Amino acid sequence: MKTKFFALALSIGLLFSSCSSDNDPAPFTVAPLTGTESIVVGGTTTFSSTTTGGTYVSATPTVATVVPATGVITAVSVGTSVITYTVQSVSVTRTVTVTALPVATGEITGTITADKTYVLGNYTMKGMVKINAGVTLTFEAGSTITVDKTTGDNALVVLNGGKLVINGTADKPVVFTEKSKIAGSWGGIIMYGDAPINAINGVKTSTSEDGNALPYGGTNAAHNGGSLKYVRVEYAGSKLADGSKELNGFSFYSVGSGTTLDHLVSYKGADDGFEFYGGTASLTNAISYDNTDDSFDWQDGWQGQANSNWYAHQNAKGNFGIEIESSKNNNAYFPKVTNITLRRIAGTTPEATGDVQVDAFQFKNEGNGDFSNIIIDGYGDYTEAGKVYTGAAVKIQDASTNTNQVNGGKIKITKVKITNTSKDILGVVVAPWDGVVAFPAGNFVIDATATGASLTGGAWATVNGVDLTK
């Protein structure tokens, strides 16, 4: 009888043991991640597992981001990030390493006769580099182009019909600089178009004063010379060949409204920061910083209509904040600029002894314009050879400009805040004109709430650790 009970108990134990073994599943595992572990900034790679249905997470998204469902990884900045893949609460990991994109080098010289793209790199530029008509020259964001004044005349020239495309970014601008870091060391960027001009005596074409002696002017108001975004030109202002004056950081000869000019910096040049010779192009988010002549300048009937956020900083040497003329042509058109800051640091003197130019806005030779939301600061008196010269927010240089442009209602300066400046309005007495300037009602409006230019800083506007927007 005992034997029967023992056998029954053994069989029941074996039955339970068998059931328990059958219901205890093996531990769940996730197959390891595979994929290329090293990529360059801006590149992509993909991690994957033969175990499907999970999600991916990057431990350091500032270095590398990952698409949760697909494992596609995009490199953001140099460093490492652990990528975790999880299925049913079980995870596996793999590390991705992001390295800097290799930087190209090379020399840019001669005439550009076929479309050319310079990838991210550190380049040298030698001589008068000219972009032919029908040709597009492109620079990738983050590139630096360095010239050397000891090699002779240097400039980048976009001929009429050619295009220069530089689409930098706030953190990766394209910088054109010069080896010695001395103002006046090269010719800057010069662009030609065939937009309308109105030069001296009302002629519709003229010859450039930059040493190239090229014709400019035409009928194509929508001329497109390319796209300049987040570009900085440093230490320009050289006189080229037999040019009648120094070159600016940026010189625009009859450039049209189809051209994009945005987030540009002209830094420590020996002439104007920006100059327009007629044309219809507009300039937005621009900084003219410590250029020794005028911060902004135009002539020949420039009539850009969509200009905004201009910031001028003058220190040590500098002339007018903005010099405005229309080549002695009374006209019915005028440029428009909103959000302007013109700042002159105490102790700043004119560029040349005997040529006293110390005002924020200077109008002459029928110059005009519509300007609004303006900060003017620091245009005080200047003493030379014992004579005191009065600085003004607005100076009218001649009788015809006063009669036709001021009295004619074609100069408007509204919502302007003026500080540390000797006079609001000043006229130059030249017999028989008595120098009295009286704007029509509403055309000159003081407003303490004016805010001026509004610019966001970043690498595009930072030189040697100095934020140029401040």
C-alpha positions as CSV (number, residue, x, y, z in Angstrom):
1,M,0.0,0.0,0.0
2,K,2.9,2.4,0.9
3,T,4.4,1.6,-2.4
4,K,1.3,2.7,-4.3
5,F,1.2,6.0,-2.3
6,F,4.8,6.7,-3.0
7,A,4.4,6.1,-6.7
8,L,1.3,8.4,-6.8
9,A,3.2,11.1,-5.0
10,L,6.2,10.8,-7.3
11,S,4.0,11.1,-10.4
12,I,2.2,14.1,-9.1
13,G,5.6,15.8,-8.2
14,L,6.9,15.1,-11.7
15,L,3.7,16.5,-13.2
16,F,4.0,19.8,-11.2
17,S,7.7,20.0,-12.0
18,S,6.9,19.5,-15.7
19,C,4.2,22.2,-15.7
20,S,6.5,24.7,-13.8
21,S,9.3,24.2,-16.4
22,D,6.9,24.7,-19.3
23,N,5.5,28.0,-18.0
24,D,8.8,29.7,-17.1
25,P,9.9,31.6,-20.4
26,A,13.5,32.3,-21.3
27,P,14.7,35.9,-20.5
28,F,13.9,38.5,-23.2
29,T,17.0,39.8,-25.0
30,V,17.6,42.6,-27.6
31,A,20.0,42.0,-30.4
32,P,23.1,44.4,-30.3
33,L,23.1,47.6,-32.3
34,T,25.0,47.8,-35.5
35,G,26.0,50.7,-37.6
36,T,28.8,53.2,-38.3
37,E,29.9,54.7,-35.0
38,S,31.9,57.7,-36.3
39,I,30.5,60.6,-38.4
40,V,31.3,64.2,-39.1
41,V,29.3,67.3,-38.1
42,G,26.3,67.6,-40.3
43,G,26.5,63.9,-41.4
44,T,24.2,61.0,-40.6
45,T,24.4,57.4,-39.8
46,T,21.9,54.7,-38.7
47,F,22.0,52.2,-35.8
48,S,19.8,49.2,-36.1
49,S,18.9,45.9,-34.3
50,T,17.5,42.7,-35.6
51,T,15.1,43.0,-32.7
52,T,12.3,45.2,-34.0
53,G,9.6,47.4,-32.4
54,G,11.7,49.5,-30.1
55,T,12.6,53.2,-29.8
56,Y,15.9,55.1,-29.8
57,V,17.1,57.9,-27.5
58,S,20.3,60.0,-27.6
59,A,21.9,60.8,-24.3
60,T,23.4,64.0,-25.6
61,P,21.2,65.6,-28.3
62,T,23.5,68.6,-28.6
63,V,26.1,66.2,-30.0
64,A,23.8,63.9,-32.0
65,T,20.1,63.6,-32.4
66,V,18.3,60.3,-33.2
67,V,14.9,59.6,-34.7
68,P,13.1,57.5,-32.1
69,A,11.5,55.1,-34.5
70,T,14.2,54.6,-37.1
71,G,17.6,55.0,-35.5
72,V,18.7,57.6,-37.9
73,I,21.4,59.7,-36.2
74,T,22.3,63.3,-37.2
75,A,25.6,64.8,-36.0
76,V,25.2,68.2,-34.4
77,S,28.6,69.0,-32.8
78,V,31.9,67.5,-31.9
79,G,31.7,64.9,-29.1
80,T,30.2,61.6,-28.2
81,S,26.7,60.5,-27.3
82,V,25.3,57.1,-26.1
83,I,22.4,55.9,-28.2
84,T,20.0,53.7,-26.2
85,Y,17.6,51.2,-28.0
86,T,14.8,49.8,-25.8
87,V,12.3,47.0,-26.6
88,Q,9.9,45.8,-23.9
89,S,11.9,47.5,-21.2
90,V,15.1,45.8,-22.3
91,S,17.8,48.1,-23.6
92,V,21.1,48.0,-25.5
93,T,23.5,50.9,-26.1
94,R,26.1,52.0,-28.6
95,T,28.2,55.1,-28.7
96,V,28.4,57.4,-31.6
97,T,31.4,59.8,-32.1
98,V,31.0,63.1,-33.9
99,T,34.2,64.6,-35.4
100,A,34.7,68.0,-37.1
101,L,34.2,68.2,-40.8
102,P,37.5,68.3,-42.6
103,V,38.4,71.8,-43.6
104,A,39.5,72.5,-47.2
105,T,42.3,74.8,-48.2
106,G,43.5,76.4,-51.4
107,E,44.1,79.7,-53.2
108,I,41.5,81.7,-55.1
109,T,42.8,83.8,-57.9
110,G,42.1,84.9,-61.4
111,T,38.7,85.2,-63.2
112,I,36.0,82.7,-62.4
113,T,34.7,81.5,-65.8
114,A,32.5,78.5,-64.7
115,D,30.3,77.8,-61.7
116,K,32.3,77.0,-58.7
117,T,31.6,76.1,-55.1
118,Y,34.1,76.4,-52.3
119,V,33.2,74.0,-49.6
120,L,33.8,74.8,-45.9
121,G,37.5,75.8,-45.7
122,N,40.2,78.2,-45.0
123,Y,41.3,79.8,-48.3
124,T,43.6,82.5,-49.4
125,M,42.6,85.0,-52.1
126,K,45.1,86.7,-54.4
127,G,44.7,89.5,-56.8
128,M,41.5,90.8,-58.5
129,V,39.2,87.8,-58.5
130,K,36.3,88.5,-60.9
131,I,33.1,86.5,-61.4
132,N,32.2,86.6,-65.1
133,A,28.7,87.2,-66.4
134,G,26.6,84.0,-66.4
135,V,28.8,82.4,-63.6
136,T,27.9,81.7,-60.0
137,L,30.6,81.6,-57.3
138,T,29.4,80.0,-54.0
139,F,31.1,79.8,-50.6
140,E,29.8,77.4,-47.9
141,A,29.0,78.5,-44.4
142,G,31.8,78.8,-41.9
143,S,34.6,79.5,-44.5
144,T,37.3,82.1,-44.0
145,I,39.0,83.8,-47.0
146,T,42.3,85.6,-46.2
147,V,44.1,88.1,-48.5
148,D,47.6,89.5,-48.1
149,K,48.2,93.2,-49.0
150,T,51.8,92.5,-49.8
151,T,50.7,90.6,-53.0
152,G,49.3,93.8,-54.5
153,D,45.7,94.8,-55.3
154,N,43.1,92.3,-54.0
155,A,39.3,92.4,-54.2
156,L,36.4,90.1,-55.0
157,V,34.4,91.6,-57.9
158,V,31.1,90.4,-59.2
159,L,30.7,91.6,-62.8
160,N,27.3,92.5,-64.1
161,G,25.5,89.2,-64.9
162,G,27.6,87.2,-62.5
163,K,26.4,86.0,-59.1
164,L,28.0,85.6,-55.7
165,V,26.2,83.2,-53.3
166,I,27.3,83.2,-49.7
167,N,24.7,81.7,-47.4
168,G,26.5,81.8,-44.0
169,T,24.6,81.4,-40.7
170,A,24.7,83.2,-37.4
171,D,27.1,80.7,-35.9
172,K,28.9,80.0,-39.2
173,P,29.5,83.2,-41.0
174,V,31.7,83.6,-44.0
175,V,34.6,85.9,-43.2
176,F,36.8,87.8,-45.6
177,T,39.8,89.2,-43.8
178,E,43.4,90.4,-44.4
179,K,46.6,89.0,-42.9
180,S,48.0,92.2,-41.4
181,K,44.7,93.2,-39.8
182,I,45.3,96.8,-40.9
183,A,42.5,99.0,-42.2
184,G,42.8,99.8,-45.9
185,S,44.6,96.6,-46.9
186,W,42.3,95.4,-49.7
187,G,39.3,96.3,-51.9
188,G,36.5,94.4,-50.2
189,I,33.5,93.0,-52.1
190,I,32.4,94.9,-55.2
191,M,29.3,94.0,-57.1
192,Y,28.0,95.4,-60.4
193,G,24.5,95.2,-61.9
194,D,22.4,96.9,-64.4
195,A,19.7,98.4,-62.2
196,P,18.7,102.1,-62.8
197,I,21.0,104.9,-61.7
198,N,20.7,108.7,-61.9
199,A,24.3,110.0,-62.0
200,I,25.6,113.6,-62.4
201,N,23.7,115.5,-65.0
202,G,21.0,112.9,-65.0
203,V,22.9,110.3,-67.1
204,K,21.8,106.7,-66.8
205,T,25.2,105.0,-67.0
206,S,28.5,106.0,-65.5
207,T,32.0,104.7,-64.9
208,S,33.0,103.2,-61.6
209,E,35.5,105.0,-59.3
210,D,37.0,101.8,-57.9
211,G,40.0,101.4,-60.2
212,N,38.2,98.9,-62.4
213,A,36.7,101.8,-64.4
214,L,33.8,99.7,-65.5
215,P,30.4,100.9,-66.7
216,Y,27.3,100.6,-64.5
217,G,23.7,101.5,-64.7
218,G,20.8,100.1,-66.8
219,T,17.1,99.4,-66.8
220,N,16.9,96.1,-65.0
221,A,15.5,97.1,-61.5
222,A,15.2,93.5,-60.5
223,H,18.8,92.7,-61.3
224,N,20.0,89.7,-59.2
225,G,23.7,89.6,-58.2
226,G,23.3,86.7,-55.8
227,S,22.7,86.3,-52.1
228,L,25.0,87.5,-49.3
229,K,23.9,86.3,-45.9
230,Y,26.0,86.4,-42.8
231,V,29.1,87.8,-44.4
232,R,31.8,89.8,-42.7
233,V,34.4,91.9,-44.5
234,E,37.4,93.1,-42.5
235,Y,40.2,95.7,-43.0
236,A,39.1,96.8,-46.5
237,G,39.4,100.3,-48.0
238,S,42.4,100.0,-50.3
239,K,42.8,102.2,-53.3
240,L,42.9,99.9,-56.4
241,A,44.9,100.7,-59.5
242,D,44.1,104.4,-60.4
243,G,40.8,104.5,-58.5
244,S,39.9,108.0,-57.4
245,K,39.2,107.0,-53.8
246,E,39.5,104.1,-51.4
247,L,37.3,101.1,-51.7
248,N,34.6,100.3,-49.1
249,G,33.9,97.1,-47.3
250,F,30.9,96.5,-49.6
251,S,30.5,98.5,-52.9
252,F,27.3,98.1,-54.9
253,Y,27.2,99.5,-58.4
254,S,23.6,99.6,-59.8
255,V,22.7,96.5,-57.9
256,G,19.1,95.4,-58.2
257,S,16.3,94.4,-55.9
258,G,16.7,90.7,-56.8
259,T,19.9,90.6,-54.8
260,T,19.8,89.5,-51.2
261,L,22.0,91.5,-48.8
262,D,21.3,90.4,-45.2
263,H,23.4,90.2,-41.9
264,L,26.5,91.8,-43.3
265,V,29.4,93.3,-41.3
266,S,31.9,95.8,-42.6
267,Y,34.7,95.9,-39.9
268,K,37.5,98.4,-39.5
269,G,37.9,99.5,-43.1
270,A,39.7,102.7,-44.3
271,D,36.7,104.1,-46.2
272,D,32.9,103.6,-46.0
273,G,31.4,100.5,-44.5
274,F,28.7,100.2,-47.2
275,E,28.2,102.3,-50.3
276,F,25.5,102.2,-53.0
277,Y,26.0,103.8,-56.4
278,G,22.4,103.9,-57.6
279,G,20.4,100.8,-58.0
280,T,17.4,99.3,-56.2
281,A,18.9,96.7,-53.8
282,S,18.0,96.8,-50.1
283,L,20.2,96.0,-47.1
284,T,18.9,94.4,-43.9
285,N,20.6,93.7,-40.6
286,A,23.9,95.5,-41.3
287,I,26.8,96.5,-39.0
288,S,29.3,99.2,-40.0
289,Y,31.9,99.0,-37.2
290,D,34.8,101.5,-36.8
291,N,35.2,102.3,-40.5
292,T,37.2,105.5,-40.8
293,D,35.0,107.3,-43.4
294,D,31.2,107.1,-43.4
295,S,29.4,104.2,-41.9
296,F,26.8,104.1,-44.8
297,D,26.9,106.2,-48.0
298,W,25.1,106.4,-51.3
299,Q,24.8,108.5,-54.5
300,D,23.6,108.2,-58.1
301,G,19.9,107.9,-57.1
302,W,20.0,104.8,-54.9
303,Q,16.4,103.9,-54.1
304,G,16.3,100.7,-52.0
305,Q,12.9,100.4,-50.3
306,A,13.1,97.5,-47.8
307,N,16.1,98.5,-45.6
308,S,16.1,97.8,-41.9
309,N,18.3,97.3,-38.8
310,W,21.3,99.3,-39.6
311,Y,23.9,99.8,-36.8
312,A,26.9,102.1,-37.1
313,H,29.6,102.3,-34.5
314,Q,32.4,104.9,-34.9
315,N,35.4,105.0,-32.7
316,A,38.8,106.8,-32.9
317,K,38.3,108.0,-36.5
318,G,35.1,108.4,-38.5
319,N,33.1,110.8,-40.6
320,F,29.4,110.9,-41.1
321,G,27.1,108.2,-39.7
322,I,25.2,108.3,-43.1
323,E,26.2,110.4,-46.1
324,I,23.3,111.0,-48.5
325,E,23.4,112.5,-51.9
326,S,21.7,112.1,-55.2
327,S,24.4,113.5,-57.6
328,K,22.7,116.9,-57.8
329,N,19.5,115.4,-59.4
330,N,16.2,116.7,-57.9
331,N,14.1,113.5,-57.9
332,A,10.7,112.1,-56.9
333,Y,12.1,108.8,-55.5
334,F,13.9,108.1,-52.2
335,P,15.2,105.2,-50.2
336,K,13.5,104.0,-47.1
337,V,15.3,102.7,-43.9
338,T,13.7,101.6,-40.6
339,N,15.4,100.8,-37.3
340,I,18.7,102.7,-37.3
341,T,21.4,103.2,-34.6
342,L,24.2,105.7,-35.2
343,R,26.7,105.7,-32.3
344,R,29.8,107.8,-32.2
345,I,32.2,107.1,-29.2
346,A,33.5,110.1,-27.3
347,G,36.9,111.3,-28.7
348,T,36.2,110.2,-32.2
349,T,37.7,112.6,-34.8
350,P,37.2,113.1,-38.5
351,E,39.2,110.9,-40.9
352,A,41.4,113.7,-42.2
353,T,42.5,117.0,-40.7
354,G,40.8,119.9,-42.4
355,D,37.9,117.8,-43.7
356,V,35.4,118.1,-40.8
357,Q,32.6,115.6,-41.0
358,V,31.0,115.0,-37.6
359,D,27.3,114.6,-38.1
360,A,24.9,111.6,-37.9
361,F,22.9,112.3,-41.1
362,Q,24.4,114.5,-43.8
363,F,22.3,115.5,-46.8
364,K,23.8,117.2,-49.9
365,N,23.4,117.4,-53.7
366,E,19.6,116.7,-53.6
367,G,20.0,113.6,-51.3
368,N,16.8,112.5,-49.5
369,G,15.1,109.5,-47.8
370,D,12.5,108.3,-45.4
371,F,14.0,107.2,-42.1
372,S,12.2,106.0,-39.0
373,N,12.8,104.6,-35.5
374,I,16.3,106.0,-35.0
375,I,18.8,106.2,-32.1
376,I,21.5,108.9,-32.5
377,D,24.2,109.2,-29.9
378,G,27.5,111.0,-29.5
379,Y,27.6,113.5,-32.4
380,G,29.0,116.4,-30.3
381,D,31.3,119.3,-31.0
382,Y,34.7,118.9,-32.5
383,T,37.6,121.3,-32.1
384,E,40.3,121.7,-34.7
385,A,43.0,124.4,-34.9
386,G,41.2,126.3,-32.2
387,K,37.9,126.3,-34.0
388,V,34.8,124.6,-32.7
389,Y,32.7,122.6,-35.2
390,T,29.2,121.8,-34.1
391,G,28.0,118.2,-34.5
392,A,24.3,117.6,-35.5
393,A,21.9,114.8,-35.8
394,V,20.9,116.2,-39.2
395,K,23.0,118.5,-41.4
396,I,21.8,120.0,-44.7
397,Q,24.8,121.0,-46.7
398,D,23.4,123.2,-49.5
399,A,20.5,125.5,-50.5
400,S,19.1,123.3,-53.3
401,T,18.9,120.2,-51.0
402,N,17.0,122.4,-48.4
403,T,14.6,123.8,-51.0
404,N,13.8,120.7,-53.0
405,Q,14.2,117.9,-50.5
406,V,13.5,119.4,-47.1
407,N,10.9,121.9,-48.0
408,G,9.6,119.5,-50.8
409,G,8.8,116.9,-48.1
410,K,11.2,114.3,-49.5
411,I,13.4,114.0,-46.3
412,K,11.5,112.4,-43.4
413,I,13.2,111.5,-40.1
414,T,10.6,110.3,-37.7
415,K,10.7,108.7,-34.3
416,V,14.2,109.7,-33.5
417,K,15.9,109.8,-30.1
418,I,18.9,112.0,-29.9
419,T,21.5,112.0,-27.0
420,N,25.0,113.5,-26.5
421,T,24.6,115.5,-29.7
422,S,25.1,119.2,-30.0
423,K,22.3,120.2,-32.4
424,D,19.2,118.4,-33.7
425,I,19.2,120.2,-37.1
426,L,21.9,122.3,-38.7
427,G,22.2,124.0,-42.1
428,V,25.6,125.0,-43.6
429,V,25.6,128.8,-44.3
430,V,26.7,129.4,-47.8
431,A,25.8,132.8,-49.2
432,P,23.1,133.6,-50.3
433,W,21.6,130.8,-48.2
434,D,21.3,131.6,-44.5
435,G,21.4,128.0,-43.4
436,V,18.0,128.0,-41.8
437,V,16.3,124.6,-42.0
438,A,12.6,124.1,-41.2
439,F,11.1,120.7,-41.8
440,P,7.4,120.5,-42.8
441,A,5.2,119.4,-39.9
442,G,5.5,115.7,-39.2
443,N,8.7,115.2,-41.2
444,F,11.1,115.5,-38.3
445,V,9.8,114.0,-35.1
446,I,11.7,113.5,-31.8
447,D,10.5,110.5,-29.8
448,A,12.2,109.2,-26.7
449,T,10.6,105.7,-27.2
450,A,12.7,105.1,-30.4
451,T,14.6,101.8,-30.1
452,G,16.9,101.9,-33.2
453,A,18.4,98.8,-34.7
454,S,17.5,95.4,-33.2
455,L,20.2,92.8,-33.9
456,T,20.9,89.3,-32.5
457,G,24.5,88.7,-31.7
458,G,26.5,85.6,-32.5
459,A,29.6,84.5,-34.4
460,W,28.6,86.5,-37.4
461,A,29.0,89.7,-35.3
462,T,31.8,88.8,-32.9
463,V,35.4,89.7,-33.5
464,N,38.2,89.0,-31.0
465,G,35.6,88.2,-28.4
466,V,33.8,91.6,-28.9
467,D,30.1,91.5,-29.6
468,L,29.7,94.2,-32.3
469,T,25.9,94.5,-31.7
470,K,26.4,96.0,-28.2
